[in-house]
């Protein structure tokens, strides 16, 4: 149940069950194992793929949190910034749901959801405050 693709060797998979999770280890350069250049490594065991996926998800999540907190803490009076923040949160949730959910545990998903919900709430609150300020300033400028 393996597939090896190199410059010199090409062995195919004999049988794969359709219900098996496949995870391709991302690497642009390839791997060098026992003096053989390996282009792709695909893991078919969910338990073996979990550490790779957990590292990737944590890295993406940490990058997202840093970016979102910087955007929220910036003193921009533009509602597009907060709309973009809300959109990025939803895109990350969708990515986790579609691609990584089978590999993550419930408590890990809950921790990420809790942090994202806090940032989403903060962005929504600031967006509503901006709209309230804009409505008040329009009413004041009309002389009412």
C-alpha positions as a printed NumPy array, in Angstrom:
array([[  0.   ,   0.   ,   0.   ],
       [  2.606,   2.519,  -1.068],
       [  3.645,   4.537,  -4.019],
       [  7.186,   5.615,  -4.734],
       [  7.876,   8.096,  -7.504],
       [ 11.472,   8.999,  -8.193],
       [ 13.536,   9.699, -11.254],
       [ 14.684,   6.091, -11.469],
       [ 11.844,   4.14 ,  -9.868],
       [  8.05 ,   4.113, -10.135],
       [  6.11 ,   1.615,  -8.004],
       [  2.343,   1.92 ,  -7.871],
       [ -0.152,   1.356,  -5.115],
       [ -1.614,  -2.118,  -5.168],
       [ -4.915,  -1.414,  -3.363],
       [ -6.406,   1.583,  -1.544],
       [ -9.657,   1.688,   0.32 ],
       [-11.732,   4.732,  -0.728],
       [-12.516,   5.638,   2.906],
       [ -8.854,   6.202,   3.774],
       [ -7.746,   9.756,   4.489],
       [ -4.864,  10.829,   2.287],
       [ -2.449,  13.558,   3.276],
       [  0.346,  14.727,   1.013],
       [  3.314,  16.13 ,   2.91 ],
       [  3.987,  19.566,   1.44 ],
       [  7.547,  20.135,   0.301],
       [  8.643,  22.161,  -2.702],
       [ 12.162,  20.777,  -2.921],
       [ 11.415,  17.097,  -2.435],
       [ 13.049,  14.665,  -0.056],
       [ 16.37 ,  12.865,  -0.119],
       [ 16.034,   9.458,   1.57 ],
       [ 18.78 ,   6.818,   1.372],
       [ 20.438,   8.442,  -1.66 ],
       [ 17.114,   8.522,  -3.507],
       [ 15.335,  11.738,  -4.454],
       [ 11.66 ,  11.406,  -3.495],
       [  9.23 ,  13.921,  -4.986],
       [  6.07 ,  13.222,  -2.987],
       [  5.193,  11.486,   0.252],
       [  1.547,  10.63 ,   0.875],
       [  0.444,   9.375,   4.282],
       [ -2.6  ,   7.108,   4.383],
       [ -2.716,   6.601,   8.149],
       [ -4.705,   9.279,   9.966],
       [ -2.665,   8.948,  13.169],
       [  0.618,   9.394,  11.317],
       [ -0.64 ,  12.469,   9.431],
       [ -1.971,  14.199,  12.55 ],
       [  1.349,  15.718,  13.773],
       [  2.067,  17.202,  10.343],
       [ -1.403,  18.668,  10.057],
       [ -1.414,  19.95 ,  13.616],
       [  1.836,  21.816,  12.987],
       [  0.503,  23.339,   9.768],
       [ -2.835,  24.352,  11.307],
       [ -1.185,  25.883,  14.372],
       [  1.187,  27.865,  12.169],
       [ -1.664,  29.188,  10.   ],
       [ -3.75 ,  29.96 ,  13.079],
       [ -0.937,  31.84 ,  14.816],
       [ -0.279,  33.876,  11.659],
       [ -3.961,  34.685,  11.359],
       [ -4.273,  35.738,  15.008],
       [ -1.265,  38.073,  14.742],
       [ -2.58 ,  39.618,  11.533],
       [ -6.095,  40.08 ,  12.875],
       [ -4.99 ,  41.605,  16.168],
       [ -2.772,  44.048,  14.278],
       [ -5.669,  44.994,  12.018],
       [ -8.061,  45.417,  14.942],
       [ -5.614,  47.434,  17.023],
       [ -4.814,  49.794,  14.149],
       [ -6.576,  53.138,  14.338],
       [ -8.29 ,  52.963,  10.986],
       [-11.664,  54.577,  10.516],
       [-12.414,  52.444,   7.503],
       [-15.157,  49.836,   7.726],
       [-13.511,  47.825,   4.923],
       [-10.783,  46.753,   7.371],
       [-13.278,  45.21 ,   9.75 ],
       [-15.243,  43.592,   6.931],
       [-11.985,  42.068,   5.706],
       [-11.247,  40.756,   9.205],
       [-14.66 ,  39.087,   9.409],
       [-14.171,  37.575,   5.963],
       [-10.745,  36.15 ,   6.87 ],
       [-12.181,  34.566,  10.016],
       [-14.913,  32.86 ,   8.01 ],
       [-12.426,  31.679,   5.372],
       [-10.223,  30.13 ,   8.061],
       [-13.222,  28.388,   9.638],
       [-14.229,  27.028,   6.256],
       [-10.68 ,  25.79 ,   5.609],
       [-10.618,  23.954,   8.94 ],
       [-14.048,  22.475,   8.319],
       [-13.337,  21.196,   4.834],
       [ -9.719,  20.159,   5.001],
       [ -8.467,  19.581,   8.552],
       [-11.417,  18.686,  10.809],
       [-10.977,  14.876,  10.628],
       [ -7.408,  15.222,  11.88 ],
       [ -8.026,  17.606,  14.8  ],
       [ -9.436,  16.833,  18.217],
       [-12.494,  18.453,  19.711],
       [-10.616,  20.446,  22.352],
       [ -8.225,  21.886,  19.74 ],
       [-11.158,  22.977,  17.588],
       [-12.88 ,  24.536,  20.604],
       [ -9.786,  26.56 ,  21.57 ],
       [ -9.436,  27.933,  18.048],
       [-13.159,  28.687,  17.833],
       [-13.088,  30.533,  21.149],
       [-10.241,  32.827,  20.067],
       [-11.789,  33.432,  16.656],
       [-15.171,  34.192,  18.209],
       [-13.581,  36.796,  20.49 ],
       [-11.863,  38.508,  17.541],
       [-15.047,  38.317,  15.483],
       [-17.044,  39.903,  18.294],
       [-14.48 ,  42.698,  18.662],
       [-14.471,  43.403,  14.907],
       [-18.281,  43.446,  14.779],
       [-18.435,  45.819,  17.731],
       [-15.969,  48.239,  16.141],
       [-17.774,  48.017,  12.81 ],
       [-21.089,  48.872,  14.499],
       [-19.413,  51.753,  16.361],
       [-18.122,  53.125,  13.053],
       [-21.598,  52.952,  11.549],
       [-23.083,  54.684,  14.616],
       [-20.485,  57.469,  14.379],
       [-21.179,  57.88 ,  10.653],
       [-24.949,  58.102,  11.246],
       [-24.502,  60.652,  14.04 ],
       [-22.095,  62.756,  11.981],
       [-24.495,  62.743,   9.   ],
       [-27.358,  63.853,  11.219],
       [-25.262,  66.613,  12.79 ],
       [-24.088,  67.868,   9.4  ],
       [-27.695,  68.185,   8.216],
       [-28.446,  70.506,  11.103],
       [-30.817,  68.248,  12.981]])
